[in-house]
C-alpha cells in the first residue's frame, strides 16, 4: 500500500486512530502509531498499525543506522496541535533501503 493511501486512511479514521493512540500512550508512555506499508494490501481499506513507544522507535532507527536524536522532539511537536503521530516504514521492493515517513494527523489535515 502506498504511503499516500495509508495517510488518507489515517485521516479518514482520525477519531478511531486518535483513540487508539491515546489509550496506548496512557498505558505505555510517549509513542506513535506505526504502519508497515509492505504488510498492507493495496486493494483493501483495512489498515492495521502497532503502537511503538519512543524507546521502540529509537531502537528500530538505530538498527537502520539512522539518527534517532530527533524522534523525541518530533513526537512532542506532532502532538502539540491535538493530533497523533504516525510513522510509516516502507521499502517498496525487496532488497531496497527502507524509507521512513513521519506525519502528524489532526482532524483537519495531515502534516
N, C-alpha and C positions, 0 to 999 in steps of 0.2 A: 504494500500500500504506500502510496506516495505521502511525503511529509505534509503537503498541502491538504490532502484528504483527511489525515489524522487531525490536523489543526481545525479543519472545518467541523468534524465530528465533535471535537472537544469544545468548540464554540457553541454548536447546536445543543449539546448536552451540558451546557455550562452549570446549571444548578446541581445536576446529579454528580458531576465530577468534582465540583466545589465541595459538596457534602462529603464525598469520599475522602478528599484531600484533608478537610478539616478534622474528620474523625481520626484519620491516621496521624495527623500532626499532633493532635491532643494526646494520643496514646504513645507515640514514638518520638516526638520532637520534630524539629525542622526537617523538611524534605520536599520532594517533588514527585509528581506522577510521572512515571517513565513508560514510554511506549517503544517497543522494538518493532520497527516498521517491517522487517523481514518476516516477522511472525504473524502478520495480519494479512488476510486475503484481500486482494484488490477488488473483488466483486461484492464484498459484504460491507454492511454498515456497522457490524459488530466490532467494537474496538475494545480490547482488553488492555489494562495497564496494571502496573505494580507501583507500590509506594516505596521509594528509596529514601532513606534518611540522608542527611548531609554526609555522614561517615561512609555510607554505601556509595554515594556519588563520587566522593573523593577517592575511595579505594579503586573504583572502576576506572576513573580517569587516569589514575597512576598506572594501571595495567596497560593503558593505551599510550603511555609515555606523554600524556598531556598535562599541562599545568593545572593544578587544582586550587590554587590560592583564591581565584575569583569566584568560586562556587558559593561560598557563604555570602559574599556581597550581592551576588546575583539573586540568591534566594530572598534576601531582605528586600531588595529593590522590586522583585517580581510580585511580592505580596503587599507592597505598600499601597497600591491602588485598589485593594479589595479583591484581587483576582487570585489565581492559583498558578504555581509554576509547573511547567511541563518540559520534560526532556525527551527528545526523540533520537534514538540511535538507529542509523540506517547505513547499510553498506551498498545496497543496490544490486551488487553482483558478488558471487563468490570470489575470494582472493583479492577483494578491493578494500582499501582502507576504509574503516568505518567513519561515518560523518556524525557529528553531534549537533543537534539543533536545540537551542534554548528558547523558550517562549513564555510569556505571561498571558494567561487567558482571563479576561474580565468579561462582565456581562455585555459590554459594549463592543469589545474588539480583541483581536489577537495582536500582541506586540512582541 
